Amino acid sequence: MGTGGSDVSAYDAQQYATLASYAGDVVAICQALDLHDAVVVGHSIGAMIGLLAAVQAPQHFSKVVLLAATPHYLNEPAYHGGFERADLLALLDEMDRNYQSWATTFATLLIGPGQPASLGYELAGYFCQADPTIAKQFARIGFLADNRADLSRLHLPTLLLQCSEDVAVPEEVSAYMLAHLPQAQLVTLQTTGHCPHLSAPFEVVAALRAFIG
């Protein structure tokens, strides 16, 4: 909802107040298409949506791929999520003040060091194509969500794809997920940043092929 060709007139802020609502859309698509043994691939906040969809309706899925995923972005006692709450709230406030400027700056951070500037522009373009009102609420929901308790509920083979120098998902997060997902394996990619499907697509595809078979 809010991206691509979705019908934004169907958006309701109260209905889409949690990531579980977005996961419900994924399940509804699976039901409409009568999908079985599907492999759900999710990136970043979308990875948690994919995980929640597989938890809600495991009968539709055979495997789960979580790309640069985190169940919780905030630092907590005995958990290193990568962000202090005040810093993350400041980031969200900047998104509210100037969405276009935020998109450019945040995209550059996410792409990571050593990557071509063109990738940052490409990612910023995707941000700007989204409906700003929906994107702002989605970001606030996603960045402040805590789905750590949901990890143990996923009983499907799961691939974690982690990059080095990911400003949004430190390596400690993937180690936490690996320890709490019942059937997970971790592949650390050679590329840097938060968006390996843009910066190293062939490496991502190779990992997907090896996992899916």
Secondary structure as UniProt FT lines:
FT   TURN            4..5
FT   HELIX           8..10
FT   TURN            13..16
FT   HELIX           19..33
FT   STRAND          38..43
FT   HELIX           45..56
FT   HELIX           58..60
FT   STRAND          61..67
FT   TURN            77..78
FT   HELIX           85..97
FT   HELIX           99..111
FT   TURN            113..114
FT   HELIX           117..129
FT   HELIX           132..144
FT   HELIX           148..153
FT   STRAND          158..164
FT   HELIX           171..180
FT   TURN            182..183
FT   STRAND          184..192
FT   HELIX           196..199
FT   HELIX           201..212
//
